[in-house]
Amino acid sequence: MSVTVEDYYEHATFQRMKAFADTKETPFLVIDTATVKRQLEELITGFSNAKIYYAVKANPAAEILEILRDRGCNFDIASIYELDRVLSLGITGDRISYGNTIKKSKDIRYFYDKGVRLYATDSEADLRNIAKAAPGSKIYVRILTEGTQTADWPLSRKFGCQTDIAMDLLITARDLGLEPYGISFHVGSQQTDLRQWDRAVGTVARMFTLLAETDINLRMVNIGGGFPAQDPGPGAGDDDGASLLIENVAVSPAAQGTGLGRELMDFAERQARARGLRRLALYTNEVMVENLAIYARLGYRETARRTEDGYRRVFMEKLLPD
């Protein structure tokens, strides 16, 4: 396998970054704001029916925050330092969520006084602190999910609670005068199995239904991110062109008809094109007849069938013309 700079950057982009790097002493980090803008537009296009909340802890550089601010994005904050930094750029509290599930009462009050009205939680003690320090605010509860085996940086069980506890917390939130608003999850960073989102969304859909029976009508699902960056597999950079591998997309029955599976497939295709890749590849079990038909309608063709790890798998590809 050979990997080249062009697998990751357009030639002009790399030359611009290299010219800047040549003026600096090492070590240092170069972040190309043009690339940030392009990737942001891809994300907004891919999730046109969603609001983007940027986790400021990922990179609190003012140059990046200003790009997001001007594009109408929102911000997920984990500390007072991050809050003050965002507010200093003219961003108002109605575009901010306090996403840390472990927080002090005085910090909750600080956020509330700055106009923040959206708070994450995963425990009763934290929820009661929010009720006292930020009365009437919107609450979303983080649930535990799976995905630790298929993420490079597992976060799915670092925070959150079981679904039954989450539903109890949302009922308690209502009783405390707060507004039960939504549910969040995180399937892990650099998550390579698209099915993990399907499973989590299916769980959330069931929770929405059950809570509606108690007159709690939630309005938000925070899917947490975790989308993988390009990971060149076998053949990346070879003359026959690199592929972007998609894991089988299996939508939970509770989430069927929402368009989530198709949206993720379209997102993968846009990512492949943005990176100059010429082929999408996937595989699934040959008993998944309906999935095979769906992939065929989306332009995939079968390339091979063989047994791996005890499973009879069907391999498919979709060529992406220039």
N, C-alpha and C positions, 0 to 999 in steps of 0.2 A: 504493500500500500504506500502510495506517495501522496503527500498533502502539500499544497502550495498556498501562497498568500491569497491567490485569486479564489480559493475555496471559501474565503471568509470576507474579503474586501474587493470592491471594484478597484481597478488599477488607479484611477484618479484619486480615489479616497485614500488609498495606501500611500501614494506619493505625497499627498498633502500632509498626512500624519508623519511620514518619515522626514519631510522637510522641517516640520516643527520640532521633531525629536532631535534632529541634528544640532539644534541650538541649546539643548539641555544637558545637564549632567545626570548620570544615572545614580541610583534608580529613580524612576518617576513613572507616572501613569498618564497616558494620553487618552482622552475621551473625545471623539469626534461628534460635535453637536449636530452636524448634518445627518449623521447616521442615527442619532437619537431621534431626530425629527421624523426621519423616514420610517423607523421602526414603530414610532408612536402612531403614525398615520395608518400603518398596516394593522395595528392592534385596534384602533378605532373603527376602521373599515370592517375588520373581521368580527367585531362585536358591536355592531351599530345599534343594537337594542339595549346596550348596557352602559352604565356609567363607569368611567375609569377612576379608580382610587390608587394613587401611587404611594407605595410604602417608602416614606422619606428615609428610613434607616438604610435603604439600599444605596443611596447616594444623595446626601443633602446639599450638594453644590448648588449655589444660587443660579448658575447658568442653566442647569437642568430644570430646577423648580420653575424658573421663569418661562421656559418652553412649555411646560405642562400647564402653568397658570394661564398663559395666553391662548392655549388651545382648549380651555374650558374644563380641564381635568380637576378631579378632587384629590384629597390627600389623606392617607392613613398615617396617623401619628402614634408614636410609642412613648414619647417623653416630652417634658416641658421644653427642653432644648430644641427639639424638632418643632414644637408648636410655635415658639417665639421666632424661630427662623422663618417659618412659613408666613406668620402674621406680618413680619417685617417687610415682606414682599407685596403687601396689600391684599393678601388672600383672606377672606372672611370665614368666620366660624361655621357658617352653613355649608361650606365645602370641605369640612374636616370630620373625620371619625377618629375616636380614641380607640385604637385597635388593640391595645395592650390589655390582656385579661387579668394582669396582676398590677394593681395600682393603689397608691395611698389616697386616703380620703381628701387630704389637702390638695393633692394633684388633680383629683376629680373636680374639686371646687374651682381650681385655677382654670381648668379647661372650660367649665361652665360659665365662669365670669367673662371668658373671652368669646363666648357665643357658640361653643360647641354643644350640640344637642344629640349626637349619635355615639353610642358607647357599646363596646363589646364586653361580654362577660362569659364565665363558665362555672361560676360558683355562687352559692347563696350569700356568702359573706360579702363578696364583691358587689353583688346585686343590691344588697341593703345599703352598702356605702354609697352607691350611685343614687339610690332613692333619697338619701339624706342630703347629699352634696350637690346633686343635679336633678332636682325634682321635675317630673313631667317629661323627662328626656326619652328618646327612642332607644330601644335595647335590641341588640342582636346577640344570639348565643352561639358560641363556637362548639361544634360537635367533633368527636373523634371519628376518624376515617381510617381506612386501610391504605395501602400503597407504599409501605416501608420497604418492600422487596424490589420495587421497580423505580425508585427515586434515588438519584445520586446523593441528595441531602434530605433525608426523611424529616418531615415536620408534622405528618398526619396525626401523630400521637404525642407530640410535645406539649400541646395545649388542647383544651376542649374537654367535653364530658359526654357520657353516654346519651343516647337519644331520649330515653325516658326521663333522665334528669333534666335535659335541655327543655323538654316540654313542661316539666314542673316549674322550671325557672321562669319560663315565659308566662305561665299562669300567675306565678308569684309576682312577677313584674307588674302585671295588670292590677293585682290586688294592692300593690304598693303605690299606685298612681302613676306608674311609668307606662310608656307605650310599647307593647310587644311589636317589634318591627320586622325582624328577620332572623335568618340562620346563616352561619358562616362555616366554612371548612377549608382545609388546605391539604391537598393530596401529596405534598412534598415538592421540593424544588428539583428542577431537571427531571421531571416525571416523564418516563418514556412509555407508559401504558395509558392510552387514551380511555380505556375502560374504567379507570379509577374515577374519572369525572362522572361518567355515566352512573356508576354505582352510588356515588355520593349524592348526585342530583336525584336519583331514584329514592334514596332515603329521605332527603329533604321534602320531596313531593308527598310522600306518605305522612310526614310530620305536618305539612301544611293542611292536609285533608283532616287529620285527627284533631288538630287545634281548631279548625273551623267549626267542628262540632261543639266546641266550648265557647263559640262566638269570638274567637281570636283569629283575625284574618291578617296573616303576615303579608308583607309587601316587598321583601328584599331577600335575595340569595346572594351571598358573598362567596364566589368560587375560589378566591384566594390566590390565583396565579399558579406558578410552578411550571409554566410552559417551557419545554426544553429548547436550549440553543442548539445550533447545528453541531452534530456529532458525526464526523465522517466515519462511515462504516467501511467494510471491505470494498475496495474498488474506488473509493473516493479519490478524485484527482487523476484516475486512469484515463486513457484515451477514449474509452467507450462511454465515458460520462458517469457522474456520481448519481446515486439514488438517495432519496429521502424515504426511510422506512417508517410506515405507519402500522402501529399495532391494530389488531382487530377492534372495531368500534361496536360495542354491544350496549344498546340503550335499554335501561330498565323498563319493564312494562309500564311502571307508573309515570315514566317520563316520555313515553312514545308519543309522537305527534307534535312535540314541541319544537322540532327542527334542530335539536342540539347535535345529534350525530352528523347531520349534513353540514352544520356550521363548522364543526371541528374538522371534517374532511376538506371543506373549502379553505379553512385556515391553513391546513397542512400544504395544500397546493400553492397557496400564495407564498408561504414560507419557502417552498422549493424554488419557485420562480424568482423570488427576491435574491436568492443565493446562487442563481445561475445554474441550478441543477436541472437535468434534462429528463429525469425519470422519478416517478413515485412507485414505491413497492410496498406490498402488504402480503400477509398470509392469514389464513383462517382454517378452521377445521372443516373438512369436506361435508360434515353433517349439517353445517350452517347454510342450507340451501337458499333461504331468503336473503341472507347477507351476500352470497355469491351473486344472486340476481341483481341486488342493489348496486354492487360494485361494477357489474357489467353495464348497467344503465349509466353509471358515472364515467364510463370510458375505460375501465380496466379490462385487461385480457389475461387469460390464464397462461402461465409460462411453465408450470411444473406441478406434479403431485408426488409426494413422497412421505414416508413415515419418519417422524422425528420425535424422540422422547416418548414413544408410545402413542403418538397422535398421527392420524392421517391428515396431512396438511395440504392445502391448495395455495399455491403461490401465484400472485397476480402482479401486473405492472401497468402503469399508465405513462405513456410518453408525453412529454411536454414540448411541443414545437416552439421554436424561437419566435 
